[in-house]
C-alpha cells in the first residue's frame, strides 16, 4: 500500500510538470510576441520620423485643420494612437503628449493622453502577467517573494511614486508590477493618478508650442527637469510614500512596546 502511494505521488508530480511548461506556452506568449513585433516594426520602417517634433512642426497646419474637421473622432483617434504607442513601448510618449496639448489644448489634450496612456499601459501589464507572472512566481526565490509581498502591501503608494518620479523608463514601470502580483484595479488607479502631473505639464507646453514655432525657436524636452516643474512632482512623489513610512514607523513602535 505504501508503494502504491509513492507511485501515485510521483505520478501527481509528473502530471504537474506539464502545467508548469504550459505557463510558457506559445498561446501565453503570443500577446508579448505581437507587442514586440509592433515595436520592431516601428524601428524597421523608421516610423519615428512621423512621431517627432520636426514632423509636428512641418505638419502642424494640416493637423490643426484635420482636428477641426474630425472633431470628436480626432479625440478618439489620438487616444487610440497613444494607447498603441504605450502598449508597444514606443519611445514617443513625450512628443505625443506635447502634440496632444498642441492639437486639443492643455486640459482636453492632457485628459486624452492620460486616458490613452492608462489603457495602453494596462494592455502591456495584462499581456506580461498572462505570459510570465505564473512562471516567474514558480521560479522566484525567497528574496523575490519577500519583495513581492512588500510591494503588494503598499502597491498603490509604490506605483504612484514610480509614476510621478521619472527615475525608471515608463515601459519598465508598466512591466514590473505584472511580475509582482499587483491587482489590475490597483495598477489602473496608480497609473491613472500617477501620470496626471507629468501629462498636464507636457500638454501645457504643447498648448504654447504654436507661438514657439512661429518665433522660429525649438522645444527642448529637457525642460521637465527644470526645478519649477520637477520640484512639485518630486514633492508629490514623496507624499505618495508617506503611507509606507507611517506603516513602518507604526510597526516599529508596536514592536518596541511588545
C-alpha positions in Angstrom: 0.0 0.0 0.0 2.9 2.3 0.8 4.5 1.6 -2.5 1.3 2.4 -4.3 1.0 5.7 -2.5 4.6 6.7 -3.5 3.8 5.8 -7.1 0.7 7.9 -7.0 2.6 10.9 -5.6 5.2 10.6 -8.3 2.6 10.4 -11.0 1.0 13.5 -9.5 4.3 15.3 -9.8 4.6 14.2 -13.4 1.2 15.5 -14.1 2.1 18.8 -12.5 5.1 19.3 -14.8 3.1 19.9 -18.0 1.2 22.6 -16.1 4.5 24.4 -15.4 5.5 24.2 -19.0 2.1 25.4 -20.1 2.9 28.6 -18.3 5.3 29.4 -21.1 3.3 28.0 -23.9 3.0 29.8 -27.3 -0.6 30.8 -26.6 0.5 32.7 -23.5 3.5 34.3 -25.2 1.6 35.4 -28.3 0.4 38.8 -26.9 4.0 39.6 -25.9 5.3 38.5 -29.3 2.8 40.8 -31.0 3.8 43.8 -28.9 7.5 43.1 -29.6 6.8 42.7 -33.3 5.0 46.1 -33.2 8.0 47.8 -31.5 10.4 46.1 -34.0 8.2 47.4 -36.9 8.4 50.9 -35.6 12.2 50.9 -35.9 12.5 48.7 -39.1 10.1 51.0 -41.0 11.5 54.2 -39.5 8.1 55.3 -38.2 9.8 57.6 -35.7 10.1 60.2 -38.3 6.3 60.7 -38.1 6.3 60.9 -34.3 8.8 63.8 -33.7 8.7 67.5 -33.0 10.2 68.1 -36.5 7.2 66.3 -38.1 4.8 68.2 -35.9 6.4 71.5 -36.9 6.2 70.6 -40.6 2.6 69.3 -40.5 1.0 71.5 -37.7 -1.3 73.3 -40.1 -2.6 70.2 -41.7 -3.1 68.5 -38.3 -5.0 71.5 -36.9 -7.3 71.5 -39.9 -7.9 67.8 -39.6 -8.8 68.1 -35.9 -11.3 70.9 -36.8 -12.9 68.7 -39.4 -12.9 65.4 -37.5 -14.0 66.8 -34.1 -14.8 64.1 -31.6 -13.3 61.4 -33.9 -10.0 63.2 -33.7 -10.0 62.8 -29.9 -10.7 59.1 -30.1 -8.1 58.5 -32.8 -5.5 60.4 -30.8 -6.3 58.5 -27.6 -6.2 55.2 -29.6 -2.8 56.0 -31.1 -1.4 57.0 -27.7 -2.7 53.7 -26.3 -0.9 51.8 -29.0 2.3 53.8 -28.6 2.3 52.9 -24.8 1.3 49.3 -25.3 4.1 48.7 -27.9 6.6 50.6 -25.6 7.4 53.1 -28.4 9.7 55.8 -27.1 7.5 58.7 -28.2 5.4 59.5 -25.2 6.7 63.0 -24.6 6.3 64.1 -28.2 2.8 62.6 -28.3 1.8 64.4 -25.2 3.1 67.7 -26.5 1.2 67.0 -29.7 -2.0 66.4 -27.8 -1.6 69.7 -26.0 -1.0 71.5 -29.3 -4.0 70.0 -31.0 -6.6 69.9 -28.2 -5.3 72.3 -25.5 -3.8 71.5 -22.1 -6.9 70.2 -20.4 -8.5 68.1 -23.2 -5.1 67.1 -24.6 -3.8 66.1 -21.2 -7.0 64.2 -20.4 -6.9 62.2 -23.7 -3.2 61.5 -23.0 -4.0 60.2 -19.5 -6.8 58.0 -20.9 -4.7 56.6 -23.8 -1.6 56.0 -21.7 -3.6 54.2 -18.9 -5.3 51.9 -21.5 -2.0 51.1 -23.3 -0.1 50.5 -20.0 -2.9 48.2 -18.8 -2.7 46.2 -22.1 1.0 45.7 -21.6 0.6 44.9 -17.9 -2.0 42.2 -18.7 0.0 40.7 -21.5 3.1 40.5 -19.4 1.2 39.0 -16.4 -0.6 36.5 -18.6 2.7 35.4 -20.3 5.2 35.4 -17.5 3.8 36.0 -14.0 3.0 32.4 -13.1 6.3 31.1 -14.5 8.4 33.7 -12.6 6.5 33.1 -9.4 7.3 29.4 -9.6 11.0 30.2 -10.2 11.2 33.0 -7.6 13.4 32.6 -4.6 12.7 33.7 -1.0 14.1 37.2 -1.5 12.0 37.8 -4.6 8.9 36.5 -2.8 9.6 38.8 0.1 9.9 41.8 -2.2 6.7 40.8 -3.9 4.9 40.7 -0.6 6.2 44.1 0.4 5.3 45.6 -2.9 1.7 44.2 -2.8 1.2 45.5 0.7 1.9 49.1 -0.5 1.2 48.7 -4.2 -0.7 51.9 -4.7 1.9 54.1 -2.9 4.8 52.5 -4.8 3.1 52.8 -8.1 2.3 56.5 -7.5 5.9 57.2 -6.6 7.2 55.3 -9.7 4.8 57.1 -12.0 5.4 60.5 -10.5 9.2 60.4 -10.4 10.8 59.7 -13.8 13.6 57.6 -12.4 12.8 54.4 -14.4 11.6 54.2 -18.0 7.8 54.2 -18.4 7.7 50.8 -20.1 9.6 49.2 -17.2 7.2 50.6 -14.6 4.4 49.0 -16.8 6.0 45.6 -16.6 7.4 45.2 -13.1 4.0 45.3 -11.3 2.8 42.5 -13.5 5.6 40.3 -12.2 5.0 41.3 -8.5 1.3 40.2 -8.4 -0.3 43.7 -8.3 -4.0 43.7 -8.8 -5.4 45.1 -12.0 -7.6 47.7 -10.2 -4.7 49.0 -8.1 -2.5 49.1 -11.2 -5.0 51.1 -13.2 -5.7 53.6 -10.4 -2.0 54.1 -9.7 -1.2 54.6 -13.3 -4.1 57.0 -13.9 -3.3 59.2 -10.9 0.4 59.0 -11.2 0.7 60.2 -14.8 -1.6 63.2 -14.4 1.0 65.8 -13.3 3.6 65.0 -16.0 0.9 64.7 -18.7 -0.5 68.1 -17.9 2.9 69.7 -17.8 3.8 68.4 -21.3 0.3 69.2 -22.6 0.7 72.8 -21.4 4.0 73.1 -23.2 2.2 71.7 -26.3 -0.5 74.3 -25.9 2.1 77.1 -26.3 4.0 75.3 -29.0 2.4 77.3 -31.8 3.8 80.6 -30.6 7.3 79.0 -30.0 7.4 77.5 -33.6 6.2 80.8 -35.1 9.1 82.5 -33.4 11.4 80.0 -35.0 12.5 78.5 -31.8 12.9 74.8 -30.9 11.4 72.9 -28.0 13.9 71.3 -25.6 12.3 68.2 -23.9 14.7 68.6 -21.0 12.5 71.4 -19.6 10.8 68.8 -17.4 13.9 68.6 -15.3 13.8 72.4 -14.6 13.2 73.0 -10.8 9.9 74.8 -11.4 8.5 71.6 -13.0 10.5 68.9 -11.3 10.3 70.0 -7.6 6.4 69.9 -7.4 6.4 66.5 -9.0 9.1 65.2 -6.6 7.0 66.6 -3.7 4.0 64.6 -4.9 6.2 61.5 -5.1 7.3 62.0 -1.5 3.7 62.4 -0.4 2.9 59.1 -2.1 5.5 57.3 0.0 4.2 58.8 3.3 1.7 56.0 4.0 4.6 53.4 3.7 6.8 55.4 6.1 3.9 55.7 8.5 3.2 52.0 8.4 6.8 51.1 9.1 7.0 53.7 11.9 3.8 52.3 13.5 5.1 48.7 13.2 8.5 49.6 14.8 6.7 51.4 17.6 4.4 48.4 18.2 7.4 46.1 18.3 9.1 48.3 20.9 6.0 48.3 23.1 5.9 44.5 22.9 
